[in-house]
Amino acid sequence: MTRSHQFSSFATVACLTTLALIAIFMMSTFAANSAQAQTFTVLHEFTGGLDGANPSAGLTLAPTGRLFGTSSGSTPDTSGAAFTVTDSQSNWLLNPLYRFVQFGHGLYPNTRLIFGPDGSIYGTTWKGGAGACAGQGCGVVFKLQPPATLACRLAFCPWTETVLYTFAGGADGSLPGPLTFDAAGNIYGNTYYGGTADCQCGTVYELKFSGGHWSKTILHSFSVSDGADPDGPVVLDRAGNLYGTAITGGSSNTGVVYELSPSGESWTETILHNFQGSEGYYPNGGLIADSSGNLYGVASEGGSIGLGTVFRLTQPGTWTLETLYSFTSYASGGSPHGPLAFDGGGNLYGVADFGLFSRGTIFGLTLANKTWIPFDLHDFNGSDGIYVNPGLVVDNAGNIYGTSFGDTKIDACYPTGCGNIWQITP
């Protein structure tokens, strides 16, 4: 499987008609403890107007309870937007913060926003900026700052964008992914493409603020044997090591979990696990860590019948992979996409492409008697969302928030629909 074909398969897998027909007739094998009632609510339906269209990433929850996110779809006068959603007496209101309209400032934001230590929000765009990249630009890292005056903040005046870095393609990288801050305020991220000339398998980089500007250092360029197509945010441990997933590459060319460790002015990569066969393959979406430093993620294929797995890597000593769950039918999910999310009770939540109606599902895993038990939270039927985005967020009350790229409603965003923002209440 070529890298270009692999990338295409992730974007289109939910649309495969044959698999959709199979899914309708498959019985779900999720455990009966999913019987706890959940309420699914659409908080906002995008219209393709001033509110934007087609979110491609999950949401970010502020301490105030406001949700922040991006929409990546093109409308007549914009190529994506950043927005906030606020609960006003149980009526959620969306307000645009910034609209991406200038090529040099980036186009098509499609990663989750994060808060920086200065209270601004940071993100990336896949296109725009500069560089060749098929004439579409190679993407940027940006910062959005709130208005200076209280009156303007209350009225949701537009935020101000600053481009921190513009990717040039080639060795510099292109198609930047999500960002991560360390305690010192440095930014880490990856690019899906770029790096070494003979591979263009992606990079991991660092942005540091010094002398009034941000400077970029490539920490690692992948070369197939040590991974390719890095995906999802990197995770930092207390020692400053970085952990992440690469969808392909490695000993079987089916993906790796890697570690990057600082050593003086350089960084050393260690492959923690090469994926293959029944344990899953094509790990995607990055990792999350628990309080003990164990790493959790998903593989979109492989497992007991080839529909993907949820895994955990544990230490001390040699990192050991444990398969927490293998998807067993299209109706129960299949083809999961990371990252996962924890709630306050230690339960895991994630997104899978398939489901009872082959429109996507939200699944959970709960630990009982040292065994992870799966349960089903919601199966999308089309009208309430399709192409469900990974990157769930859970608040202190256990409410889960997410986005769908499209829906089956007839609207301005033909043929996918404009998508929505939704909530699952336990």
ABEGO torsion letter per residue (X at the ends): XBAAAAAAAAAAAAABAAAAAAAAABBBABBAAAABBBBBBBABBBAGBAAEBGBABBBBBBAAGBBBBBBABBBAABBEBBBBBBBBGGBBBBBBABBBABAAAEBGBABBBBBBAAGBBBBBBABEGBEBGGGAEAEBBBBBBBBABAAAAAAGBBBBBBBABBBAEEAAEBGBBBBBBBAAGBBBBBBABEEBAAAGAEBBBBBBBBGGBBBBBBABBBAGAAEBGBBEBBBBBAAGBBBBBBABEEAAGAEBBBBBBBBEABBBBBBABBBBEAAEBGBBGEBBBBAAGBBBBBBABEEAAGAEBBBBBBOBEBBBBBBABBBABAAAEEGBBOBBBBBAAGBBBBBBABEAAGAEBBBBBBBBGGBBBBBBABBBAGAAEBGBBBGBBBBAAGBBBBBBABBABBBABOAAEAEBBBBBBX
